Amino acid sequence: MNDPVEITLLTAPDCGFCDHAKQVLGRLGRQYRLQVIEIDLTSEAGNALAADSGVMFAPGVLVAGEPFSFGRLSERKLRRALDRRAGADRM
């Protein structure tokens, strides 16, 4: 069985797009093996990770440690990326 895909979610307080991203990850977590790690963007660790990965504002999403998106998370785009990873893991 494949290892779960690590998703890092950089969030901020009172962030509507962050709530949306959590809902998207919840739905996708029912179809894909995900390990979601939520980090407050305003924390020292979150601020450093955002700077290193080029995340401009919340929510920031990293897939397996690689920058994926920031701002409103596209469920379709993330689903395609997870499908590509799953296909690559089978090879």
C-alpha positions in Angstrom: 0.0 0.0 0.0 1.3 3.5 -0.8 2.4 5.9 1.9 0.1 8.8 2.5 0.8 12.0 0.7 1.9 14.7 3.1 -0.1 17.9 2.7 1.1 21.0 4.6 -1.6 23.6 5.1 -0.5 27.1 6.1 -3.5 28.8 7.7 -4.3 32.2 9.3 -6.9 33.1 11.8 -10.4 34.2 10.5 -9.5 33.0 7.0 -12.5 31.9 4.9 -10.3 30.4 2.2 -8.5 28.4 4.9 -11.9 27.0 5.9 -12.6 26.1 2.3 -9.2 24.4 2.0 -9.9 22.3 5.0 -13.2 21.2 3.5 -11.5 20.3 0.2 -8.8 18.3 2.0 -11.5 16.6 4.1 -13.3 15.5 0.9 -10.2 14.4 -0.8 -9.0 12.6 2.3 -11.9 10.2 1.8 -10.5 9.2 -1.6 -6.7 9.5 -1.2 -4.4 8.7 1.6 -3.4 12.1 2.9 -1.5 13.2 6.0 -2.6 16.8 6.6 -0.3 19.0 8.7 -1.8 22.4 9.6 0.6 25.2 10.5 -0.3 28.7 11.6 1.1 31.1 9.0 1.6 33.7 11.7 3.8 31.4 13.8 7.6 31.5 13.5 7.7 28.1 11.8 4.8 29.0 9.5 6.4 32.3 8.5 9.7 30.6 7.7 8.0 27.9 5.7 6.0 30.4 3.7 9.1 32.4 2.9 11.0 29.4 1.8 8.2 28.1 -0.4 7.0 31.4 -1.9 3.6 31.3 -0.2 2.4 34.9 -0.4 -0.8 34.5 1.8 -3.1 32.0 3.4 -4.0 29.3 2.8 -0.7 28.0 1.5 -0.6 24.3 0.4 2.5 22.2 0.0 2.3 18.7 -1.4 5.0 16.4 -0.3 7.0 19.4 0.8 6.7 21.1 -2.6 4.8 24.4 -3.1 1.4 23.8 -4.7 -0.7 26.8 -4.2 -1.8 29.8 -2.1 -5.1 31.5 -1.9 -8.3 29.7 -2.8 -7.5 26.0 -3.2 -8.7 24.4 -6.4 -10.1 20.9 -5.6 -9.8 19.9 -9.3 -6.2 21.0 -9.6 -5.3 19.1 -6.4 -7.2 16.0 -7.5 -5.2 16.0 -10.8 -1.9 16.3 -8.9 -2.8 13.5 -6.5 -3.9 11.3 -9.5 -0.6 12.0 -11.2 1.3 11.0 -8.0 -0.7 7.8 -7.7 0.1 6.9 -11.3 3.8 7.6 -10.8 3.8 5.5 -7.6 2.5 2.5 -9.6 5.3 2.6 -12.1 
